[in-house]
């Protein structure tokens, strides 16, 4: 008599035979992307062949990537500093400003040519565990009000930042690339140096080439081949760079005109969080691992001559759940000349108690009101309040038509404060 084996039993047996004869793998082993990774080497940019802190087309590329590849870039903090979670205000004075900003790259994008636009989509940011916000005397939007150094040391995770120096405050992570861009061409270097020199000649703030601390040393250092033409990375320009636009978060796409073949793409200066304006001069600065993907838009630099960016609903996450806002007008005290206007040496400015159609003065007026309000209502010291404003509060232009009093508001999220 034949024994009938149930179909289900037979299927299980076949499965067991297959299981024992096949090398199984989980989804971790299934690869769908080409990854180009550029890592850091050494403690500082000086020891890192993948790092530079000036702009010039003679700087050699350190990696190549095709459009569509995942580009994973390991970045340094904005000041290339030795700050730690235990740093003190006096440590801020030891920072060498000739070393900022260290960039990782440049990366050659295959197929990109001068005249194209490089579209860069931000995929992911993994922050370091430590970040800082500094007040550097003479720097920031209210330099005349803060003459002593200060540092807030932040403990970071992928959710929030907390600092012993700013008690009762939690800043949510909304990370972005503070500095991201492409290298200029020879033509752009000459043009930008000329206009910045003209500004400096009339007393404006412009930073000329400075070989001290410049990297790569063989191009931009004291004995470098182009030491007198290597542009500083502090001001943003048509090539992008230090734009500090907090809306360039994960999911957005940055559009950059290419000035050299391959574009010379770079990333640095990641911000864990920042308010619109970065008014103290720093956000929550940190190193990070950044993942992006690029696309070439052929010939589009005839239309997009300087950075644009685009995205969708991700920008909504930056808006506060609850807020308090101050409204600023272009008012000042009679006899006062705020720092931003000192270079004009205008005899008309000093006696006036307001200026005409002036957004900068309206922003200053709004920020001073918020500074006072945070101290009075949240128990923060002056420096603590300014740090909060720099990393979390947003400057917003209300109107630029209601002459003479244009309006700028400072909007501060209330959910960052503990009850």
C-alpha positions as CSV (number, residue, x, y, z in Angstrom):
1,X,0.0,0.0,0.0
2,X,1.5,3.4,-1.0
3,X,1.7,6.1,1.6
4,X,0.4,9.4,0.3
5,X,2.5,12.4,1.4
6,X,0.4,15.7,1.8
7,X,1.4,18.4,-0.6
8,X,2.1,20.8,2.2
9,X,4.6,18.4,3.7
10,X,6.3,17.9,0.4
11,X,6.6,21.7,-0.1
12,X,8.2,22.0,3.3
13,X,10.7,19.2,2.5
14,X,11.6,20.9,-0.8
15,X,12.1,24.2,1.0
16,X,14.4,22.6,3.6
17,X,16.5,21.0,0.9
18,X,16.7,24.3,-0.9
19,X,17.6,26.1,2.3
20,X,20.4,23.7,3.1
21,X,21.8,23.9,-0.4
22,X,21.6,27.7,-1.0
23,X,23.7,30.5,0.5
24,X,20.9,32.9,1.7
25,X,21.4,36.7,2.3
26,X,19.2,39.4,3.6
27,X,18.5,42.8,2.1
28,X,21.7,44.3,3.4
29,X,23.7,42.4,0.8
30,X,21.5,43.7,-2.1
31,X,23.2,46.7,-3.7
32,X,21.5,49.2,-6.0
33,X,23.7,52.3,-5.9
34,X,27.3,53.2,-6.8
35,X,28.8,55.0,-3.8
36,X,31.7,57.5,-4.0
37,X,33.0,58.2,-0.6
38,X,35.5,61.0,0.3
39,X,36.7,60.6,3.9
40,X,38.7,62.9,6.3
41,X,42.4,62.2,7.1
42,X,44.3,63.6,10.0
43,X,43.0,65.9,12.8
44,X,42.8,69.1,10.8
45,X,42.6,70.3,7.2
46,X,46.4,70.8,7.3
47,X,47.0,67.0,7.5
48,X,44.2,66.1,5.1
49,X,44.8,65.8,1.3
50,X,41.0,65.8,0.8
51,X,40.6,69.2,2.4
52,X,41.0,72.8,1.2
53,X,40.0,76.2,2.6
54,X,40.4,78.6,-0.4
55,X,38.9,78.7,-3.9
56,X,40.9,78.5,-7.1
57,X,40.6,76.4,-10.2
58,X,44.2,75.1,-9.8
59,X,43.1,73.1,-6.8
60,X,43.2,69.4,-7.9
61,X,40.2,67.1,-7.6
62,X,40.4,64.3,-5.1
63,X,37.7,62.0,-6.4
64,X,35.4,61.5,-9.4
65,X,31.7,60.7,-9.5
66,X,29.1,60.1,-12.2
67,X,25.7,61.8,-12.1
68,X,23.4,59.6,-10.1
69,X,26.1,58.2,-7.9
70,X,25.7,58.5,-4.2
71,X,28.4,60.9,-3.0
72,X,29.3,60.4,0.7
73,X,31.4,63.3,2.1
74,X,32.9,63.4,5.6
75,X,33.1,67.1,6.6
76,X,34.9,69.1,9.3
77,X,33.5,71.8,11.6
78,X,33.4,75.3,10.2
79,X,36.3,76.7,12.3
80,X,38.6,73.6,11.9
81,X,38.8,74.0,15.7
82,X,40.1,72.2,18.7
83,X,36.8,72.9,20.7
84,X,35.4,70.1,22.8
85,X,32.3,69.6,25.0
86,X,34.4,71.1,27.9
87,X,35.5,74.2,26.0
88,X,35.4,77.6,27.8
89,X,34.9,81.1,26.4
90,X,38.7,81.8,26.5
91,X,39.2,78.9,24.1
92,X,37.3,81.0,21.5
93,X,40.1,83.5,21.4
94,X,42.5,80.8,20.3
95,X,40.6,80.1,17.1
96,X,42.6,80.9,14.0
97,X,40.2,82.6,11.6
98,X,42.7,81.9,8.7
99,X,41.7,78.3,8.8
100,X,38.0,78.7,8.1
101,X,36.1,77.1,6.3
102,X,37.6,73.6,5.6
103,X,35.9,72.0,2.6
104,X,36.0,68.3,1.6
105,X,36.8,67.9,-2.1
106,X,36.8,69.0,-4.8
107,X,35.0,66.2,-6.6
108,X,35.0,66.0,-10.4
109,X,31.5,65.3,-11.8
110,X,31.9,63.3,-15.0
111,X,30.3,64.9,-18.0
112,X,29.8,68.3,-16.4
113,X,31.2,71.3,-18.4
114,X,31.5,75.0,-17.9
115,X,28.1,76.5,-18.8
116,X,26.1,73.5,-17.3
117,X,24.2,73.6,-14.0
118,X,24.9,71.0,-11.3
119,X,21.8,69.9,-9.5
120,X,22.7,68.6,-6.0
121,X,20.0,66.7,-4.0
122,X,20.7,66.4,-0.3
123,X,19.9,62.8,0.7
124,X,21.1,62.5,4.3
125,X,23.2,64.1,7.1
126,X,24.7,62.1,10.1
127,X,26.0,64.6,12.6
128,X,28.9,64.2,15.0
129,X,28.1,63.9,18.7
130,X,29.4,67.4,19.5
131,X,28.7,70.9,18.1
132,X,29.3,74.4,19.3
133,X,28.0,78.0,18.9
134,X,30.5,80.8,19.5
135,X,30.3,84.5,20.0
136,X,33.5,85.9,18.6
137,X,34.3,89.6,19.5
138,X,33.8,91.9,16.5
139,X,31.9,89.2,14.5
140,X,28.2,88.6,14.0
141,X,25.3,90.9,13.2
142,X,25.4,92.9,16.5
143,X,29.2,93.1,17.0
144,X,29.0,96.3,19.0
145,X,26.8,94.7,21.6
146,X,29.0,91.6,22.3
147,X,32.6,92.4,23.2
148,X,33.5,89.2,25.2
149,X,33.8,85.7,23.8
150,X,31.3,83.0,24.6
151,X,30.8,79.3,23.6
152,X,27.8,77.0,23.9
153,X,28.8,73.4,23.8
154,X,26.0,71.1,22.4
155,X,25.6,67.4,22.8
156,X,24.0,66.2,19.6
157,X,22.0,63.2,18.4
158,X,19.8,62.8,15.3
159,X,16.9,64.2,17.2
160,X,18.0,67.3,19.2
161,X,20.8,69.4,20.7
162,X,21.2,70.3,24.4
163,X,23.8,72.5,26.1
164,X,24.8,73.1,29.7
165,X,25.4,76.7,28.8
166,X,21.9,77.2,27.5
167,X,19.8,75.4,30.2
168,X,16.1,74.6,29.6
169,X,16.5,74.7,25.8
170,X,16.3,71.8,23.3
171,X,17.0,72.6,19.6
172,X,15.6,70.1,17.1
173,X,17.8,68.8,14.4
174,X,17.3,70.5,11.0
175,X,20.7,69.9,9.5
176,X,22.0,71.3,6.2
177,X,25.2,72.1,4.4
178,X,26.3,75.5,5.5
179,X,28.9,75.6,2.7
180,X,28.4,73.7,-0.6
181,X,29.4,74.8,-4.0
182,X,31.7,74.5,-7.0
183,X,35.1,76.0,-7.9
184,X,35.3,79.2,-9.8
185,X,37.1,79.6,-13.2
186,X,40.0,81.9,-13.9
187,X,37.6,84.5,-15.2
188,X,35.5,84.4,-12.1
189,X,38.5,84.7,-9.8
190,X,39.6,87.9,-11.5
191,X,36.1,89.4,-11.6
192,X,35.4,88.7,-8.0
193,X,38.7,89.9,-6.7
194,X,38.3,93.1,-8.6
195,X,34.9,93.9,-7.2
196,X,35.9,93.0,-3.6
197,X,39.0,95.2,-3.9
198,X,36.8,98.1,-5.0
199,X,34.6,97.6,-2.0
200,X,37.6,97.4,0.4
201,X,39.1,100.6,-1.1
202,X,36.1,102.6,0.1
203,X,36.1,101.1,3.6
204,X,33.8,98.2,3.0
205,X,34.3,94.8,4.6
206,X,36.1,92.5,2.1
207,X,38.7,89.8,2.8
208,X,41.6,89.7,0.4
209,X,43.6,86.5,-0.3
210,X,45.5,85.4,2.8
211,X,48.2,82.7,2.3
212,X,48.6,82.1,6.0
213,X,46.9,78.9,6.9
214,X,45.7,78.4,3.4
215,X,45.1,74.9,2.0
216,X,46.2,73.4,-0.3
217,X,49.6,74.9,0.6
218,X,51.1,74.2,-2.8
219,X,48.4,76.4,-4.5
220,X,47.3,78.9,-1.9
221,X,49.9,78.9,0.9
222,X,52.7,81.4,1.4
223,X,54.8,79.7,-1.3
224,X,51.8,78.6,-3.4
225,X,51.5,78.9,-7.1
226,X,48.5,81.2,-6.9
227,X,48.7,82.6,-3.4
228,X,47.6,86.1,-4.5
229,X,44.5,84.9,-6.2
230,X,43.1,82.2,-3.8
231,X,39.7,83.4,-2.7
232,X,38.6,83.2,1.0
233,X,35.7,80.9,1.7
234,X,33.9,83.2,4.2
235,X,31.7,85.1,1.7
236,X,29.2,83.2,-0.5
237,X,29.4,84.1,-4.2
238,X,28.0,82.9,-7.5
239,X,29.7,79.5,-7.0
240,X,27.7,78.9,-3.8
241,X,30.0,78.3,-0.8
242,X,29.1,79.7,2.6
243,X,25.5,80.5,2.0
244,X,24.1,79.3,5.3
245,X,20.6,78.9,4.0
246,X,18.7,76.7,6.5
247,X,16.0,75.8,4.0
248,X,18.5,73.6,2.1
249,X,17.5,70.6,4.2
250,X,17.3,66.9,3.3
251,X,15.2,66.5,0.2
252,X,15.9,69.9,-1.4
253,X,17.9,70.3,-4.6
254,X,20.6,73.0,-5.0
255,X,21.3,74.3,-8.5
256,X,24.9,75.6,-9.1
257,X,26.3,77.0,-12.3
258,X,29.5,75.2,-13.4
259,X,32.6,77.4,-14.1
260,X,35.1,74.7,-14.9
261,X,34.7,71.3,-16.5
262,X,33.8,68.7,-13.8
263,X,32.5,71.6,-11.7
264,X,34.9,71.0,-8.7
265,X,32.1,70.1,-6.3
266,X,32.7,70.4,-2.5
267,X,30.9,70.3,0.9
268,X,31.8,71.6,4.3
269,X,30.5,73.6,7.4
270,X,27.5,71.5,8.3
271,X,25.0,73.1,10.6
272,X,23.0,70.9,13.0
273,X,20.4,73.7,13.3
274,X,20.3,77.5,12.5
275,X,17.9,80.3,12.5
276,X,17.4,82.5,9.5
277,X,20.2,85.1,9.7
278,X,22.7,83.1,11.9
279,X,23.0,86.4,13.7
280,X,25.7,85.4,16.2
281,X,28.0,84.4,13.3
282,X,27.8,80.7,14.0
283,X,25.0,78.2,14.1
284,X,25.3,74.8,15.8
285,X,28.5,73.9,14.0
286,X,29.6,70.3,13.7
287,X,31.3,67.8,11.5
288,X,29.1,65.3,9.7
289,X,28.8,62.6,7.1
290,X,26.7,64.0,4.2
291,X,25.2,62.0,1.3
292,X,24.1,63.8,-1.9
293,X,23.3,62.8,-5.5
294,X,24.0,65.0,-8.5
295,X,22.5,65.6,-11.9
296,X,23.8,67.7,-14.8
297,X,21.4,70.2,-16.5
298,X,23.2,70.9,-19.7
299,X,23.7,74.5,-20.8
300,X,21.5,75.9,-18.0
301,X,24.1,78.3,-16.6
302,X,22.9,80.8,-19.2
303,X,19.8,81.2,-17.1
304,X,21.0,80.1,-13.6
305,X,24.0,82.4,-13.1
306,X,24.2,82.0,-9.3
307,X,22.7,79.5,-6.8
308,X,19.0,78.5,-6.9
309,X,17.3,75.7,-4.9
310,X,14.1,73.8,-5.1
311,X,12.1,71.3,-3.1
312,X,8.7,70.5,-1.6
313,X,6.9,69.9,1.7
314,X,10.1,69.3,3.7
315,X,10.4,73.1,4.2
316,X,7.2,73.0,6.3
317,X,9.0,71.1,9.0
318,X,11.1,74.2,9.7
319,X,8.1,76.3,10.9
320,X,7.4,76.5,14.6
321,X,4.4,75.1,16.4
322,X,4.2,78.1,18.7
323,X,6.1,81.3,18.4
324,X,6.7,84.8,19.7
325,X,7.8,87.5,17.2
326,X,9.1,91.1,17.4
327,X,8.6,93.6,14.6
328,X,11.5,95.9,13.6
329,X,11.6,99.2,11.7
330,X,14.6,101.2,10.4
331,X,14.9,103.1,13.7
332,X,18.0,104.0,15.7
333,X,19.1,106.4,18.4
334,X,20.1,109.9,17.2
335,X,23.9,110.2,17.1
336,X,24.3,106.4,16.6
337,X,26.1,104.9,13.6
338,X,25.5,101.1,13.7
339,X,28.6,99.1,12.5
340,X,27.2,98.1,9.2
341,X,27.1,101.8,8.0
342,X,30.4,103.0,9.5
343,X,32.3,102.6,6.2
344,X,30.1,105.1,4.4
345,X,31.4,107.9,6.6
346,X,28.2,109.8,6.0
347,X,27.6,113.0,7.9
348,X,23.9,112.6,7.2
349,X,23.6,109.3,9.1
350,X,24.5,110.2,12.6
351,X,21.9,112.8,13.6
352,X,19.0,110.8,12.2
353,X,16.8,108.6,14.3
354,X,15.6,106.5,11.4
355,X,16.8,105.6,7.9
356,X,14.8,105.4,4.7
357,X,13.9,102.0,3.2
358,X,16.6,100.1,5.2
359,X,16.1,96.4,5.8
360,X,19.4,96.0,7.7
361,X,18.5,98.6,10.3
362,X,15.0,97.1,10.6
363,X,16.5,93.7,11.2
364,X,18.8,95.2,13.9
365,X,15.9,96.9,15.6
366,X,13.9,93.6,15.6
367,X,16.8,91.6,17.0
368,X,17.5,94.0,19.8
369,X,13.8,93.8,20.8
370,X,13.9,89.9,20.8
371,X,17.2,90.0,22.7
372,X,15.5,92.0,25.5
373,X,12.4,89.9,25.4
374,X,14.2,86.6,25.8
375,X,16.2,87.9,28.8
376,X,13.1,89.2,30.5
377,X,10.8,86.3,29.9
378,X,13.0,83.2,29.6
379,X,15.6,84.0,32.3
380,X,18.5,83.9,29.8
381,X,21.6,85.9,30.0
382,X,22.5,88.3,27.2
383,X,24.9,85.9,25.5
384,X,22.6,82.9,26.0
385,X,19.7,84.7,24.4
386,X,21.9,85.7,21.4
387,X,22.9,82.1,20.9
388,X,19.3,81.0,20.9
389,X,18.5,83.7,18.4
390,X,21.3,82.5,16.1
391,X,20.4,78.8,16.2
392,X,16.6,78.9,16.4
393,X,15.0,82.3,15.6
394,X,14.2,83.4,12.1
395,X,14.5,86.9,10.5
396,X,11.7,87.4,8.0
397,X,11.1,90.4,5.7
398,X,7.6,91.7,6.1
399,X,7.5,94.4,3.5
400,X,9.8,96.4,1.3
401,X,7.2,98.9,0.0
402,X,5.9,100.9,2.9
403,X,8.3,103.8,2.8
404,X,10.3,104.8,4.7
405,X,9.7,102.0,7.3
406,X,10.4,98.6,5.8
407,X,9.6,95.8,8.2
408,X,11.7,92.8,9.4
409,X,10.4,90.4,12.1
410,X,12.3,88.0,14.3
411,X,10.3,84.9,14.9
412,X,11.3,82.6,17.8
413,X,9.9,79.1,18.3
414,X,8.5,78.6,21.8
415,X,8.6,74.8,21.7
416,X,12.3,74.8,22.3
417,X,11.9,76.0,25.8
418,X,11.0,73.7,28.7
419,X,7.9,74.6,30.6
